[in-house]
Amino acid sequence: METLRLSAKGQIVIPKEIRSRHHWEAGTDLVIEDLGDRLVLRAAKPFPRTQPEKGLGCTGYRGPAKSIEEMDAGIVDTLRREWVPGEPR
């Protein structure tokens, strides 16, 4: 545990070891949560933004049952057509 000092402007310095461990660089947006006797810091956007319909697309399927192999092939086919490396979905 480390002791930090609050500046006159209400600022603290998060030690480099902790910033590195969490991959927090200058400009990283953080969320602070007040839990009464403690504060919790989290990255504001730990995961890329997603669209529910991308994950729920097959929930309304009414056709014939598919084998695991057929489902795997369909997933691979869709990924090949739609996935762009580095682009959030």
Residue pairs with C-beta under 8 A, 6 or more apart in sequence:
2 15
2 18
4 12
4 13
4 14
5 12
6 12
14 24
14 41
18 24
19 25
22 43
24 30
24 43
28 43
28 44
29 43
29 44
29 45
30 41
30 42
30 43
30 44
31 41
31 42
31 43
31 44
32 39
32 40
32 41
33 39
33 40
33 41
33 42
48 88
48 89
49 88
50 88
50 89
51 89
54 89
66 74
83 89
